[in-house]
Amino acid sequence: MLAPEPATDDVGLNGHEAPRIIKVRDAERRTLTSNADIRHKVGVLSKGVMTDISERGCRLEMPSCGGKAGQVVYVEIDGIEPWPGVIRWIEPDALGVEFVNPLYGPVVEHLARTRPSVEV
């Protein structure tokens, strides 16, 4: 993992610059477009669209998930069982989830191959 790099466009608490953490990915991201849901332990459901996936995690576009970084969630995609993960980052319209247990590589390949586009 690389050291934090100051980000002049990010402002953290108390008006100070927030460090930008750059992490080298350990799994290739595959582009896809698939309806996906995030379920919190308390049962709150947020609907969104998964835009990339790897064995280790995914990116979901959703206007509001009601979650926060570090929170355990379950990612639900049609055709596979809910998969546990941890929210690692949140942007205004997207979030990143790291899976607790990696997905099997052929499952990731299948999802990327069979879900090139979807109506939202």
Phi and psi in radians as a Rosetta constraint file:
Dihedral C 1 N 2 CA 2 C 2 CIRCULARHARMONIC -1.454 0.35
Dihedral N 2 CA 2 C 2 N 3 CIRCULARHARMONIC 2.772 0.35
Dihedral C 2 N 3 CA 3 C 3 CIRCULARHARMONIC -1.258 0.35
Dihedral N 3 CA 3 C 3 N 4 CIRCULARHARMONIC 2.729 0.35
Dihedral C 3 N 4 CA 4 C 4 CIRCULARHARMONIC -1.023 0.35
Dihedral N 4 CA 4 C 4 N 5 CIRCULARHARMONIC 2.526 0.35
Dihedral C 4 N 5 CA 5 C 5 CIRCULARHARMONIC -2.090 0.35
Dihedral N 5 CA 5 C 5 N 6 CIRCULARHARMONIC 2.243 0.35
Dihedral C 5 N 6 CA 6 C 6 CIRCULARHARMONIC -1.055 0.35
Dihedral N 6 CA 6 C 6 N 7 CIRCULARHARMONIC 2.464 0.35
Dihedral C 6 N 7 CA 7 C 7 CIRCULARHARMONIC -2.066 0.35
Dihedral N 7 CA 7 C 7 N 8 CIRCULARHARMONIC 1.971 0.35
Dihedral C 7 N 8 CA 8 C 8 CIRCULARHARMONIC -1.266 0.35
Dihedral N 8 CA 8 C 8 N 9 CIRCULARHARMONIC -0.318 0.35
Dihedral C 8 N 9 CA 9 C 9 CIRCULARHARMONIC -1.639 0.35
Dihedral N 9 CA 9 C 9 N 10 CIRCULARHARMONIC -0.070 0.35
Dihedral C 9 N 10 CA 10 C 10 CIRCULARHARMONIC -1.848 0.35
Dihedral N 10 CA 10 C 10 N 11 CIRCULARHARMONIC 2.260 0.35
Dihedral C 10 N 11 CA 11 C 11 CIRCULARHARMONIC -1.997 0.35
Dihedral N 11 CA 11 C 11 N 12 CIRCULARHARMONIC 2.199 0.35
Dihedral C 11 N 12 CA 12 C 12 CIRCULARHARMONIC -1.639 0.35
Dihedral N 12 CA 12 C 12 N 13 CIRCULARHARMONIC -2.805 0.35
Dihedral C 12 N 13 CA 13 C 13 CIRCULARHARMONIC -1.089 0.35
Dihedral N 13 CA 13 C 13 N 14 CIRCULARHARMONIC 2.615 0.35
Dihedral C 13 N 14 CA 14 C 14 CIRCULARHARMONIC 1.086 0.35
Dihedral N 14 CA 14 C 14 N 15 CIRCULARHARMONIC 0.357 0.35
Dihedral C 14 N 15 CA 15 C 15 CIRCULARHARMONIC 1.338 0.35
Dihedral N 15 CA 15 C 15 N 16 CIRCULARHARMONIC 0.069 0.35
Dihedral C 15 N 16 CA 16 C 16 CIRCULARHARMONIC -1.476 0.35
Dihedral N 16 CA 16 C 16 N 17 CIRCULARHARMONIC 2.685 0.35
Dihedral C 16 N 17 CA 17 C 17 CIRCULARHARMONIC -1.116 0.35
Dihedral N 17 CA 17 C 17 N 18 CIRCULARHARMONIC 2.373 0.35
Dihedral C 17 N 18 CA 18 C 18 CIRCULARHARMONIC -1.601 0.35
Dihedral N 18 CA 18 C 18 N 19 CIRCULARHARMONIC 2.376 0.35
Dihedral C 18 N 19 CA 19 C 19 CIRCULARHARMONIC -1.232 0.35
Dihedral N 19 CA 19 C 19 N 20 CIRCULARHARMONIC 2.528 0.35
Dihedral C 19 N 20 CA 20 C 20 CIRCULARHARMONIC -1.732 0.35
Dihedral N 20 CA 20 C 20 N 21 CIRCULARHARMONIC 2.156 0.35
Dihedral C 20 N 21 CA 21 C 21 CIRCULARHARMONIC -1.638 0.35
Dihedral N 21 CA 21 C 21 N 22 CIRCULARHARMONIC 2.220 0.35
Dihedral C 21 N 22 CA 22 C 22 CIRCULARHARMONIC -1.894 0.35
Dihedral N 22 CA 22 C 22 N 23 CIRCULARHARMONIC 2.136 0.35
Dihedral C 22 N 23 CA 23 C 23 CIRCULARHARMONIC -2.022 0.35
Dihedral N 23 CA 23 C 23 N 24 CIRCULARHARMONIC 2.300 0.35
Dihedral C 23 N 24 CA 24 C 24 CIRCULARHARMONIC -1.350 0.35
Dihedral N 24 CA 24 C 24 N 25 CIRCULARHARMONIC 2.182 0.35
Dihedral C 24 N 25 CA 25 C 25 CIRCULARHARMONIC -1.284 0.35
Dihedral N 25 CA 25 C 25 N 26 CIRCULARHARMONIC 2.477 0.35
Dihedral C 25 N 26 CA 26 C 26 CIRCULARHARMONIC -1.790 0.35
Dihedral N 26 CA 26 C 26 N 27 CIRCULARHARMONIC 0.117 0.35
Dihedral C 26 N 27 CA 27 C 27 CIRCULARHARMONIC -2.572 0.35
Dihedral N 27 CA 27 C 27 N 28 CIRCULARHARMONIC 2.477 0.35
Dihedral C 27 N 28 CA 28 C 28 CIRCULARHARMONIC -1.202 0.35
Dihedral N 28 CA 28 C 28 N 29 CIRCULARHARMONIC 2.330 0.35
Dihedral C 28 N 29 CA 29 C 29 CIRCULARHARMONIC -1.476 0.35
Dihedral N 29 CA 29 C 29 N 30 CIRCULARHARMONIC 2.380 0.35
Dihedral C 29 N 30 CA 30 C 30 CIRCULARHARMONIC -1.953 0.35
Dihedral N 30 CA 30 C 30 N 31 CIRCULARHARMONIC 2.327 0.35
Dihedral C 30 N 31 CA 31 C 31 CIRCULARHARMONIC -1.391 0.35
Dihedral N 31 CA 31 C 31 N 32 CIRCULARHARMONIC 2.418 0.35
Dihedral C 31 N 32 CA 32 C 32 CIRCULARHARMONIC -2.757 0.35
Dihedral N 32 CA 32 C 32 N 33 CIRCULARHARMONIC 3.015 0.35
Dihedral C 32 N 33 CA 33 C 33 CIRCULARHARMONIC -2.410 0.35
Dihedral N 33 CA 33 C 33 N 34 CIRCULARHARMONIC 1.932 0.35
Dihedral C 33 N 34 CA 34 C 34 CIRCULARHARMONIC -2.518 0.35
Dihedral N 34 CA 34 C 34 N 35 CIRCULARHARMONIC 2.392 0.35
Dihedral C 34 N 35 CA 35 C 35 CIRCULARHARMONIC -1.042 0.35
Dihedral N 35 CA 35 C 35 N 36 CIRCULARHARMONIC 2.405 0.35
Dihedral C 35 N 36 CA 36 C 36 CIRCULARHARMONIC -2.621 0.35
Dihedral N 36 CA 36 C 36 N 37 CIRCULARHARMONIC 2.630 0.35
Dihedral C 36 N 37 CA 37 C 37 CIRCULARHARMONIC -2.118 0.35
Dihedral N 37 CA 37 C 37 N 38 CIRCULARHARMONIC 2.671 0.35
Dihedral C 37 N 38 CA 38 C 38 CIRCULARHARMONIC -2.004 0.35
Dihedral N 38 CA 38 C 38 N 39 CIRCULARHARMONIC 2.233 0.35
Dihedral C 38 N 39 CA 39 C 39 CIRCULARHARMONIC -2.069 0.35
Dihedral N 39 CA 39 C 39 N 40 CIRCULARHARMONIC 2.238 0.35
Dihedral C 39 N 40 CA 40 C 40 CIRCULARHARMONIC -1.513 0.35
Dihedral N 40 CA 40 C 40 N 41 CIRCULARHARMONIC 2.835 0.35
Dihedral C 40 N 41 CA 41 C 41 CIRCULARHARMONIC -0.961 0.35
Dihedral N 41 CA 41 C 41 N 42 CIRCULARHARMONIC -0.584 0.35
Dihedral C 41 N 42 CA 42 C 42 CIRCULARHARMONIC -1.418 0.35
Dihedral N 42 CA 42 C 42 N 43 CIRCULARHARMONIC 0.055 0.35
Dihedral C 42 N 43 CA 43 C 43 CIRCULARHARMONIC 1.650 0.35
Dihedral N 43 CA 43 C 43 N 44 CIRCULARHARMONIC -0.017 0.35
Dihedral C 43 N 44 CA 44 C 44 CIRCULARHARMONIC -1.165 0.35
Dihedral N 44 CA 44 C 44 N 45 CIRCULARHARMONIC 2.302 0.35
Dihedral C 44 N 45 CA 45 C 45 CIRCULARHARMONIC -1.986 0.35
Dihedral N 45 CA 45 C 45 N 46 CIRCULARHARMONIC 2.297 0.35
Dihedral C 45 N 46 CA 46 C 46 CIRCULARHARMONIC -2.120 0.35
Dihedral N 46 CA 46 C 46 N 47 CIRCULARHARMONIC 2.294 0.35
Dihedral C 46 N 47 CA 47 C 47 CIRCULARHARMONIC -1.705 0.35
Dihedral N 47 CA 47 C 47 N 48 CIRCULARHARMONIC 2.493 0.35
Dihedral C 47 N 48 CA 48 C 48 CIRCULARHARMONIC -2.792 0.35
Dihedral N 48 CA 48 C 48 N 49 CIRCULARHARMONIC -2.884 0.35
Dihedral C 48 N 49 CA 49 C 49 CIRCULARHARMONIC -2.244 0.35
Dihedral N 49 CA 49 C 49 N 50 CIRCULARHARMONIC 2.224 0.35
Dihedral C 49 N 50 CA 50 C 50 CIRCULARHARMONIC -1.430 0.35
Dihedral N 50 CA 50 C 50 N 51 CIRCULARHARMONIC 2.240 0.35
Dihedral C 50 N 51 CA 51 C 51 CIRCULARHARMONIC -1.941 0.35
Dihedral N 51 CA 51 C 51 N 52 CIRCULARHARMONIC -0.292 0.35
Dihedral C 51 N 52 CA 52 C 52 CIRCULARHARMONIC -2.716 0.35
Dihedral N 52 CA 52 C 52 N 53 CIRCULARHARMONIC 2.792 0.35
Dihedral C 52 N 53 CA 53 C 53 CIRCULARHARMONIC -2.654 0.35
Dihedral N 53 CA 53 C 53 N 54 CIRCULARHARMONIC 2.622 0.35
Dihedral C 53 N 54 CA 54 C 54 CIRCULARHARMONIC -2.481 0.35
Dihedral N 54 CA 54 C 54 N 55 CIRCULARHARMONIC 3.128 0.35
Dihedral C 54 N 55 CA 55 C 55 CIRCULARHARMONIC -1.070 0.35
Dihedral N 55 CA 55 C 55 N 56 CIRCULARHARMONIC -0.476 0.35
Dihedral C 55 N 56 CA 56 C 56 CIRCULARHARMONIC -1.729 0.35
Dihedral N 56 CA 56 C 56 N 57 CIRCULARHARMONIC -0.259 0.35
Dihedral C 56 N 57 CA 57 C 57 CIRCULARHARMONIC 3.113 0.35
Dihedral N 57 CA 57 C 57 N 58 CIRCULARHARMONIC -3.020 0.35
Dihedral C 57 N 58 CA 58 C 58 CIRCULARHARMONIC -2.697 0.35
Dihedral N 58 CA 58 C 58 N 59 CIRCULARHARMONIC 2.892 0.35
Dihedral C 58 N 59 CA 59 C 59 CIRCULARHARMONIC -1.987 0.35
Dihedral N 59 CA 59 C 59 N 60 CIRCULARHARMONIC 2.326 0.35
Dihedral C 59 N 60 CA 60 C 60 CIRCULARHARMONIC -2.171 0.35
Dihedral N 60 CA 60 C 60 N 61 CIRCULARHARMONIC 2.319 0.35
Dihedral C 60 N 61 CA 61 C 61 CIRCULARHARMONIC -1.692 0.35
Dihedral N 61 CA 61 C 61 N 62 CIRCULARHARMONIC 2.074 0.35
Dihedral C 61 N 62 CA 62 C 62 CIRCULARHARMONIC -2.730 0.35
Dihedral N 62 CA 62 C 62 N 63 CIRCULARHARMONIC 2.310 0.35
Dihedral C 62 N 63 CA 63 C 63 CIRCULARHARMONIC -1.057 0.35
Dihedral N 63 CA 63 C 63 N 64 CIRCULARHARMONIC -0.616 0.35
Dihedral C 63 N 64 CA 64 C 64 CIRCULARHARMONIC -2.689 0.35
Dihedral N 64 CA 64 C 64 N 65 CIRCULARHARMONIC 2.119 0.35
Dihedral C 64 N 65 CA 65 C 65 CIRCULARHARMONIC -1.808 0.35
Dihedral N 65 CA 65 C 65 N 66 CIRCULARHARMONIC -0.264 0.35
Dihedral C 65 N 66 CA 66 C 66 CIRCULARHARMONIC 1.268 0.35
Dihedral N 66 CA 66 C 66 N 67 CIRCULARHARMONIC 0.174 0.35
Dihedral C 66 N 67 CA 67 C 67 CIRCULARHARMONIC -1.909 0.35
Dihedral N 67 CA 67 C 67 N 68 CIRCULARHARMONIC -3.079 0.35
Dihedral C 67 N 68 CA 68 C 68 CIRCULARHARMONIC -2.517 0.35
Dihedral N 68 CA 68 C 68 N 69 CIRCULARHARMONIC 2.779 0.35
Dihedral C 68 N 69 CA 69 C 69 CIRCULARHARMONIC -0.994 0.35
Dihedral N 69 CA 69 C 69 N 70 CIRCULARHARMONIC 2.357 0.35
Dihedral C 69 N 70 CA 70 C 70 CIRCULARHARMONIC 1.664 0.35
Dihedral N 70 CA 70 C 70 N 71 CIRCULARHARMONIC -0.156 0.35
Dihedral C 70 N 71 CA 71 C 71 CIRCULARHARMONIC -1.430 0.35
Dihedral N 71 CA 71 C 71 N 72 CIRCULARHARMONIC 2.419 0.35
Dihedral C 71 N 72 CA 72 C 72 CIRCULARHARMONIC -1.383 0.35
Dihedral N 72 CA 72 C 72 N 73 CIRCULARHARMONIC 2.303 0.35
Dihedral C 72 N 73 CA 73 C 73 CIRCULARHARMONIC -2.388 0.35
Dihedral N 73 CA 73 C 73 N 74 CIRCULARHARMONIC 2.956 0.35
Dihedral C 73 N 74 CA 74 C 74 CIRCULARHARMONIC -2.090 0.35
Dihedral N 74 CA 74 C 74 N 75 CIRCULARHARMONIC 2.180 0.35
Dihedral C 74 N 75 CA 75 C 75 CIRCULARHARMONIC -1.593 0.35
Dihedral N 75 CA 75 C 75 N 76 CIRCULARHARMONIC 2.196 0.35
Dihedral C 75 N 76 CA 76 C 76 CIRCULARHARMONIC -2.009 0.35
Dihedral N 76 CA 76 C 76 N 77 CIRCULARHARMONIC 2.104 0.35
Dihedral C 76 N 77 CA 77 C 77 CIRCULARHARMONIC -2.176 0.35
Dihedral N 77 CA 77 C 77 N 78 CIRCULARHARMONIC 2.393 0.35
Dihedral C 77 N 78 CA 78 C 78 CIRCULARHARMONIC -0.920 0.35
Dihedral N 78 CA 78 C 78 N 79 CIRCULARHARMONIC 2.323 0.35
Dihedral C 78 N 79 CA 79 C 79 CIRCULARHARMONIC 1.710 0.35
Dihedral N 79 CA 79 C 79 N 80 CIRCULARHARMONIC -0.268 0.35
Dihedral C 79 N 80 CA 80 C 80 CIRCULARHARMONIC -2.292 0.35
Dihedral N 80 CA 80 C 80 N 81 CIRCULARHARMONIC 2.723 0.35
Dihedral C 80 N 81 CA 81 C 81 CIRCULARHARMONIC -1.177 0.35
Dihedral N 81 CA 81 C 81 N 82 CIRCULARHARMONIC 2.709 0.35
Dihedral C 81 N 82 CA 82 C 82 CIRCULARHARMONIC -0.956 0.35
Dihedral N 82 CA 82 C 82 N 83 CIRCULARHARMONIC 2.315 0.35
Dihedral C 82 N 83 CA 83 C 83 CIRCULARHARMONIC -1.960 0.35
Dihedral N 83 CA 83 C 83 N 84 CIRCULARHARMONIC 2.177 0.35
Dihedral C 83 N 84 CA 84 C 84 CIRCULARHARMONIC -1.276 0.35
Dihedral N 84 CA 84 C 84 N 85 CIRCULARHARMONIC 2.498 0.35
Dihedral C 84 N 85 CA 85 C 85 CIRCULARHARMONIC -2.710 0.35
Dihedral N 85 CA 85 C 85 N 86 CIRCULARHARMONIC 3.111 0.35
Dihedral C 85 N 86 CA 86 C 86 CIRCULARHARMONIC -2.184 0.35
Dihedral N 86 CA 86 C 86 N 87 CIRCULARHARMONIC 2.262 0.35
Dihedral C 86 N 87 CA 87 C 87 CIRCULARHARMONIC -1.166 0.35
Dihedral N 87 CA 87 C 87 N 88 CIRCULARHARMONIC 2.137 0.35
Dihedral C 87 N 88 CA 88 C 88 CIRCULARHARMONIC -1.776 0.35
Dihedral N 88 CA 88 C 88 N 89 CIRCULARHARMONIC -0.484 0.35
Dihedral C 88 N 89 CA 89 C 89 CIRCULARHARMONIC -2.701 0.35
Dihedral N 89 CA 89 C 89 N 90 CIRCULARHARMONIC 2.702 0.35
Dihedral C 89 N 90 CA 90 C 90 CIRCULARHARMONIC -2.394 0.35
Dihedral N 90 CA 90 C 90 N 91 CIRCULARHARMONIC 2.322 0.35
Dihedral C 90 N 91 CA 91 C 91 CIRCULARHARMONIC -2.023 0.35
Dihedral N 91 CA 91 C 91 N 92 CIRCULARHARMONIC 3.007 0.35
Dihedral C 91 N 92 CA 92 C 92 CIRCULARHARMONIC -0.948 0.35
Dihedral N 92 CA 92 C 92 N 93 CIRCULARHARMONIC -0.649 0.35
Dihedral C 92 N 93 CA 93 C 93 CIRCULARHARMONIC -2.167 0.35
Dihedral N 93 CA 93 C 93 N 94 CIRCULARHARMONIC 0.273 0.35
Dihedral C 93 N 94 CA 94 C 94 CIRCULARHARMONIC -2.723 0.35
Dihedral N 94 CA 94 C 94 N 95 CIRCULARHARMONIC 2.854 0.35
Dihedral C 94 N 95 CA 95 C 95 CIRCULARHARMONIC -2.634 0.35
Dihedral N 95 CA 95 C 95 N 96 CIRCULARHARMONIC 2.784 0.35
Dihedral C 95 N 96 CA 96 C 96 CIRCULARHARMONIC -2.020 0.35
Dihedral N 96 CA 96 C 96 N 97 CIRCULARHARMONIC 2.353 0.35
Dihedral C 96 N 97 CA 97 C 97 CIRCULARHARMONIC -2.087 0.35
Dihedral N 97 CA 97 C 97 N 98 CIRCULARHARMONIC 2.282 0.35
Dihedral C 97 N 98 CA 98 C 98 CIRCULARHARMONIC -1.747 0.35
Dihedral N 98 CA 98 C 98 N 99 CIRCULARHARMONIC 2.178 0.35
Dihedral C 98 N 99 CA 99 C 99 CIRCULARHARMONIC -1.213 0.35
Dihedral N 99 CA 99 C 99 N 100 CIRCULARHARMONIC 2.473 0.35
Dihedral C 99 N 100 CA 100 C 100 CIRCULARHARMONIC -1.118 0.35
Dihedral N 100 CA 100 C 100 N 101 CIRCULARHARMONIC -0.778 0.35
Dihedral C 100 N 101 CA 101 C 101 CIRCULARHARMONIC -2.113 0.35
Dihedral N 101 CA 101 C 101 N 102 CIRCULARHARMONIC 2.351 0.35
Dihedral C 101 N 102 CA 102 C 102 CIRCULARHARMONIC -1.051 0.35
Dihedral N 102 CA 102 C 102 N 103 CIRCULARHARMONIC 2.549 0.35
Dihedral C 102 N 103 CA 103 C 103 CIRCULARHARMONIC -1.292 0.35
Dihedral N 103 CA 103 C 103 N 104 CIRCULARHARMONIC 2.619 0.35
Dihedral C 103 N 104 CA 104 C 104 CIRCULARHARMONIC -1.175 0.35
Dihedral N 104 CA 104 C 104 N 105 CIRCULARHARMONIC 2.276 0.35
Dihedral C 104 N 105 CA 105 C 105 CIRCULARHARMONIC -0.844 0.35
Dihedral N 105 CA 105 C 105 N 106 CIRCULARHARMONIC -0.837 0.35
Dihedral C 105 N 106 CA 106 C 106 CIRCULARHARMONIC -1.084 0.35
Dihedral N 106 CA 106 C 106 N 107 CIRCULARHARMONIC -0.468 0.35
Dihedral C 106 N 107 CA 107 C 107 CIRCULARHARMONIC -1.185 0.35
Dihedral N 107 CA 107 C 107 N 108 CIRCULARHARMONIC -0.762 0.35
Dihedral C 107 N 108 CA 108 C 108 CIRCULARHARMONIC -1.067 0.35
Dihedral N 108 CA 108 C 108 N 109 CIRCULARHARMONIC -0.803 0.35
Dihedral C 108 N 109 CA 109 C 109 CIRCULARHARMONIC -1.037 0.35
Dihedral N 109 CA 109 C 109 N 110 CIRCULARHARMONIC -0.762 0.35
Dihedral C 109 N 110 CA 110 C 110 CIRCULARHARMONIC -1.090 0.35
Dihedral N 110 CA 110 C 110 N 111 CIRCULARHARMONIC -0.801 0.35
Dihedral C 110 N 111 CA 111 C 111 CIRCULARHARMONIC -1.069 0.35
Dihedral N 111 CA 111 C 111 N 112 CIRCULARHARMONIC -0.783 0.35
Dihedral C 111 N 112 CA 112 C 112 CIRCULARHARMONIC -1.161 0.35
Dihedral N 112 CA 112 C 112 N 113 CIRCULARHARMONIC -0.638 0.35
Dihedral C 112 N 113 CA 113 C 113 CIRCULARHARMONIC -1.312 0.35
Dihedral N 113 CA 113 C 113 N 114 CIRCULARHARMONIC -0.621 0.35
Dihedral C 113 N 114 CA 114 C 114 CIRCULARHARMONIC -1.672 0.35
Dihedral N 114 CA 114 C 114 N 115 CIRCULARHARMONIC -0.078 0.35
Dihedral C 114 N 115 CA 115 C 115 CIRCULARHARMONIC -2.233 0.35
Dihedral N 115 CA 115 C 115 N 116 CIRCULARHARMONIC 1.024 0.35
Dihedral C 115 N 116 CA 116 C 116 CIRCULARHARMONIC -1.247 0.35
Dihedral N 116 CA 116 C 116 N 117 CIRCULARHARMONIC -0.454 0.35
Dihedral C 116 N 117 CA 117 C 117 CIRCULARHARMONIC -2.756 0.35
Dihedral N 117 CA 117 C 117 N 118 CIRCULARHARMONIC 2.741 0.35
Dihedral C 117 N 118 CA 118 C 118 CIRCULARHARMONIC -2.659 0.35
Dihedral N 118 CA 118 C 118 N 119 CIRCULARHARMONIC 2.626 0.35
Dihedral C 118 N 119 CA 119 C 119 CIRCULARHARMONIC -1.426 0.35
Dihedral N 119 CA 119 C 119 N 120 CIRCULARHARMONIC 2.300 0.35
